[in-house]
Amino acid sequence: MSQFRRAKQRQWESEVSPWMLGTGEIRRPLAGRSQSGRARPFIIEAQGERHLLFSHDSVQSSMRLDDPYALACEYTRRMMAFLLFVPEPREIVMIGLGGGSLAKFCYRHLPDARFIAVEIDADVIALRDEFHIPFDDERFRVVHGDGARYLAQRSEPIDVLLVDAFDAEGIAPSLASGGFYRHAAAKLSADGIFVMNFSGEPSRYDAHLKLIHDAFGIGTVMASVMSGQNDILFAFKTPPRVQRSVLDQRAVALGAQHGLDFLSYLRWLRIADEEGIIAA
């Protein structure tokens, strides 16, 4: 058994305590800090959901206990809007595993896609059983490593590159390098798409946005998720220029197939798309 498949054997300290979303059961690993010196992630269960946190004022991931494969957070549902532009991805890579919400959803709903999640924090990976993240198999794999290094070393093209990588303060500062975003653009397939969740400390945004613009040019759309404190950026290897009627039809079909409101996501993107990038 891998060292990252032992979540049920971990020793926890548990207490019931108030937190920002009410009162819940807090479970922490008995060891206080990882070898890297970072605070270890911990779990809070409240109102039928299990949450992954690094601090009490920032939820990293949420899972419904009655439906672990559902996308509990609105921003994750909207990140799935990549299917409007790449409806049949074969290769999906995600930087940042967290509680595995997107990983699990893609694994269940996109059976023809291969999914690789790259996570730098071994303590996060060690909680994969707690969040019902699938075992590794021929089309699903969790890699323990640095996302920037993984992209730099990868040779195969990526159809969809998802980035949802945070520390206790917000967007992981290790991603704020020109090399990471240049590799992201270079490793996408011809019609590939890069999707990144922005959240946390806004002062960290600017460095990333400048580097993304340098790597992708004007082919980006950024839209705010009104129900939370997230902004989702979509960057295209090549602007899709899909006809509006085709996108409308695709949104209806995807909604019926996956149980998400793709028509709403399409309207959301069109409002944000001031440059007219996403439709011919």
C-alpha positions as CSV (number, residue, x, y, z in Angstrom):
1,M,0.0,0.0,0.0
2,S,1.3,3.5,-0.9
3,Q,2.2,5.9,1.8
4,F,-0.6,8.1,0.4
5,R,-3.3,5.5,0.9
6,R,-3.4,5.4,4.7
7,A,-5.9,8.1,5.6
8,K,-8.1,5.8,7.6
9,Q,-5.1,4.7,9.7
10,R,-4.2,8.3,10.7
11,Q,-4.5,9.4,14.3
12,W,-6.7,12.5,14.9
13,E,-7.6,14.8,17.6
14,S,-11.2,15.9,17.4
15,E,-13.4,18.6,19.0
16,V,-16.7,20.3,18.3
17,S,-16.2,24.0,17.8
18,P,-17.7,27.1,16.2
19,W,-16.1,28.3,12.9
20,M,-16.9,30.6,10.1
21,L,-19.8,28.5,8.7
22,G,-21.3,27.5,12.0
23,T,-20.5,24.7,14.5
24,G,-18.7,21.6,13.3
25,E,-16.5,18.7,14.3
26,I,-12.9,19.7,13.8
27,R,-10.4,16.8,13.1
28,R,-6.6,17.5,13.1
29,P,-3.7,15.2,12.6
30,L,-2.0,14.6,16.0
31,A,1.3,15.7,14.4
32,G,1.1,19.5,14.2
33,R,3.4,20.4,11.3
34,S,4.7,18.6,8.3
35,Q,8.4,18.2,7.6
36,S,8.3,21.2,5.3
37,G,7.2,23.4,8.2
38,R,3.8,24.1,6.6
39,A,0.7,23.9,8.8
40,R,-1.0,20.5,8.1
41,P,-4.4,20.5,6.5
42,F,-7.3,19.6,8.7
43,I,-11.0,18.6,8.3
44,I,-14.2,20.2,9.5
45,E,-17.5,18.4,9.2
46,A,-20.7,20.5,9.5
47,Q,-24.2,20.5,8.0
48,G,-23.7,17.4,5.9
49,E,-20.4,18.5,4.3
50,R,-16.7,17.7,4.9
51,H,-14.3,20.6,4.3
52,L,-10.5,20.7,3.9
53,L,-8.8,23.7,5.5
54,F,-5.3,25.1,6.2
55,S,-6.7,27.8,8.5
56,H,-10.1,28.6,10.0
57,D,-10.8,31.5,7.7
58,S,-10.2,29.7,4.3
59,V,-11.9,26.6,3.0
60,Q,-9.8,24.8,0.4
61,S,-12.3,22.2,-0.6
62,S,-15.8,20.9,0.3
63,M,-17.5,17.6,-0.2
64,R,-21.2,16.6,0.3
65,L,-21.3,13.5,2.6
66,D,-24.4,12.2,0.8
67,D,-22.9,12.6,-2.6
68,P,-19.1,12.7,-2.5
69,Y,-18.8,13.0,-6.3
70,A,-20.9,16.1,-6.6
71,L,-19.4,19.5,-7.1
72,A,-20.3,21.2,-3.8
73,C,-18.7,24.6,-4.6
74,E,-20.0,26.9,-7.3
75,Y,-16.6,27.8,-8.5
76,T,-15.8,24.1,-9.3
77,R,-19.0,23.8,-11.3
78,R,-18.1,26.9,-13.3
79,M,-14.5,25.6,-14.0
80,M,-16.2,22.7,-15.8
81,A,-17.2,25.2,-18.4
82,F,-14.1,24.1,-20.3
83,L,-16.3,21.4,-21.8
84,L,-18.0,24.1,-23.9
85,F,-14.8,24.5,-25.8
86,V,-13.2,21.0,-25.4
87,P,-16.2,18.7,-25.2
88,E,-14.3,15.5,-25.6
89,P,-10.9,15.9,-23.8
90,R,-8.5,13.0,-23.8
91,E,-5.9,14.3,-21.5
92,I,-6.6,16.5,-18.4
93,V,-4.0,17.6,-16.0
94,M,-4.8,19.4,-12.7
95,I,-2.2,21.3,-10.6
96,G,-3.4,21.1,-7.0
97,L,-5.5,18.2,-5.8
98,G,-7.1,19.6,-2.6
99,G,-10.2,17.5,-1.8
100,G,-10.3,16.2,-5.3
101,S,-13.7,17.7,-6.3
102,L,-12.9,18.3,-9.9
103,A,-10.8,15.1,-10.1
104,K,-13.6,12.9,-8.9
105,F,-16.2,14.6,-11.2
106,C,-14.1,14.2,-14.3
107,Y,-13.3,10.6,-13.4
108,R,-16.9,9.8,-13.2
109,H,-18.3,11.9,-16.0
110,L,-15.6,11.8,-18.6
111,P,-14.8,8.1,-19.0
112,D,-12.7,8.6,-22.1
113,A,-10.4,11.1,-20.5
114,R,-7.1,10.4,-18.7
115,F,-6.7,12.6,-15.6
116,I,-3.5,13.4,-13.7
117,A,-3.5,15.5,-10.6
118,V,-0.2,17.0,-9.4
119,E,-0.1,17.9,-5.7
120,I,3.0,19.3,-3.9
121,D,1.8,18.6,-0.3
122,A,2.0,15.0,0.8
123,D,-0.3,15.8,3.7
124,V,-3.1,16.7,1.3
125,I,-2.6,13.5,-0.7
126,A,-2.7,11.5,2.5
127,L,-6.3,12.7,3.0
128,R,-7.5,11.3,-0.4
129,D,-9.5,8.5,1.3
130,E,-11.3,11.0,3.5
131,F,-12.5,12.7,0.4
132,H,-13.3,9.6,-1.6
133,I,-10.7,10.3,-4.2
134,P,-10.4,7.2,-6.5
135,F,-7.5,4.8,-6.5
136,D,-4.9,5.3,-9.2
137,D,-5.7,3.3,-12.3
138,E,-5.0,3.3,-16.1
139,R,-6.9,6.6,-16.5
140,F,-6.5,8.3,-13.1
141,R,-3.3,9.2,-11.2
142,V,-2.2,11.4,-8.4
143,V,1.4,12.6,-8.7
144,H,3.3,13.9,-5.6
145,G,5.4,16.8,-7.0
146,D,5.7,20.4,-7.9
147,G,3.3,21.4,-10.7
148,A,5.8,23.8,-12.4
149,R,8.4,21.1,-12.6
150,Y,5.9,18.6,-13.8
151,L,4.9,20.8,-16.7
152,A,8.5,21.6,-17.6
153,Q,9.3,17.9,-17.9
154,R,6.2,16.8,-19.7
155,S,6.3,16.0,-23.4
156,E,2.7,14.8,-24.2
157,P,0.2,17.5,-25.1
158,I,-2.6,18.4,-22.7
159,D,-6.2,19.1,-23.8
160,V,-7.3,20.7,-20.5
161,L,-5.0,22.2,-17.8
162,L,-6.7,23.0,-14.6
163,V,-5.0,25.0,-11.8
164,D,-6.5,25.2,-8.3
165,A,-3.4,25.5,-6.1
166,F,-3.3,27.4,-2.8
167,D,-1.5,27.7,0.4
168,A,-2.9,29.3,3.6
169,E,-2.6,32.8,2.1
170,G,-4.0,32.2,-1.4
171,I,-2.6,31.3,-4.8
172,A,0.6,29.3,-4.4
173,P,3.5,31.7,-4.9
174,S,5.5,29.0,-6.5
175,L,3.3,29.4,-9.6
176,A,4.2,33.1,-10.0
177,S,6.9,32.5,-12.5
178,G,7.0,33.2,-16.2
179,G,8.3,29.7,-16.8
180,F,5.2,28.0,-15.3
181,Y,2.8,29.9,-17.6
182,R,5.0,29.6,-20.7
183,H,5.1,25.9,-20.2
184,A,1.4,25.8,-19.6
185,A,0.7,27.5,-23.0
186,A,3.4,25.4,-24.8
187,K,2.2,22.0,-23.5
188,L,-1.5,22.6,-24.4
189,S,-2.8,20.7,-27.5
190,A,-3.7,22.9,-30.5
191,D,-7.3,23.5,-29.2
192,G,-6.3,23.2,-25.6
193,I,-7.6,25.3,-22.7
194,F,-6.1,26.5,-19.4
195,V,-8.5,27.2,-16.5
196,M,-7.3,28.7,-13.2
197,N,-9.1,29.5,-10.0
198,F,-8.2,32.8,-8.4
199,S,-9.0,33.2,-4.7
200,G,-7.4,34.3,-1.4
201,E,-5.2,37.4,-1.1
202,P,-6.0,39.7,-4.1
203,S,-2.5,41.3,-4.0
204,R,-1.2,38.0,-5.3
205,Y,-3.3,38.3,-8.5
206,D,-1.4,40.9,-10.5
207,A,1.9,39.0,-10.8
208,H,0.0,35.9,-12.1
209,L,-2.2,37.9,-14.5
210,K,0.7,39.7,-16.1
211,L,2.6,36.4,-16.7
212,I,-0.5,34.7,-18.1
213,H,-1.0,37.6,-20.5
214,D,2.6,37.3,-21.6
215,A,2.2,33.6,-22.2
216,F,-1.2,33.5,-23.8
217,G,-1.6,37.0,-25.3
218,I,-5.1,38.4,-25.5
219,G,-6.8,34.9,-25.6
220,T,-8.1,35.0,-22.0
221,V,-11.4,35.5,-20.3
222,M,-11.8,36.1,-16.5
223,A,-15.1,35.9,-14.8
224,S,-16.1,36.4,-11.2
225,V,-18.1,33.8,-9.3
226,M,-20.7,35.9,-7.5
227,S,-21.6,33.3,-4.9
228,G,-18.1,33.2,-3.5
229,Q,-14.7,34.9,-3.5
230,N,-13.4,33.3,-6.6
231,D,-12.5,34.5,-10.1
232,I,-12.1,31.9,-12.9
233,L,-9.7,32.6,-15.8
234,F,-10.0,30.8,-19.1
235,A,-7.0,31.0,-21.5
236,F,-7.0,29.5,-24.9
237,K,-4.1,28.1,-26.9
238,T,-6.0,29.3,-30.0
239,P,-9.2,31.4,-29.5
240,P,-12.0,29.0,-30.2
241,R,-14.3,31.2,-32.3
242,V,-17.1,28.6,-32.2
243,Q,-20.4,29.8,-33.7
244,R,-22.9,31.1,-31.1
245,S,-25.5,28.6,-32.2
246,V,-23.1,25.7,-31.8
247,L,-22.1,26.8,-28.3
248,D,-25.8,27.1,-27.4
249,Q,-26.6,23.6,-28.6
250,R,-23.5,22.2,-26.9
251,A,-24.5,23.9,-23.6
252,V,-27.9,22.2,-23.7
253,A,-26.4,18.8,-24.5
254,L,-23.7,19.1,-21.8
255,G,-26.3,20.1,-19.2
256,A,-28.4,17.1,-19.9
257,Q,-25.3,14.8,-19.8
258,H,-23.6,16.1,-16.7
259,G,-26.3,17.7,-14.6
260,L,-24.7,21.2,-14.6
261,D,-26.2,24.5,-15.8
262,F,-23.9,25.0,-18.8
263,L,-26.4,27.5,-20.4
264,S,-25.9,29.7,-17.3
265,Y,-22.1,29.2,-17.5
266,L,-22.1,30.2,-21.2
267,R,-24.1,33.4,-20.4
268,W,-21.6,34.2,-17.6
269,L,-18.7,33.8,-19.9
270,R,-20.2,35.9,-22.7
271,I,-20.8,38.8,-20.3
272,A,-17.2,38.6,-19.2
273,D,-15.8,38.2,-22.7
274,E,-15.4,41.9,-23.6
275,E,-13.0,41.1,-26.5
276,G,-15.3,38.6,-28.2
277,I,-12.9,35.8,-27.9
278,I,-15.1,32.8,-27.4
279,A,-17.6,33.0,-30.3
280,A,-17.5,33.7,-34.0
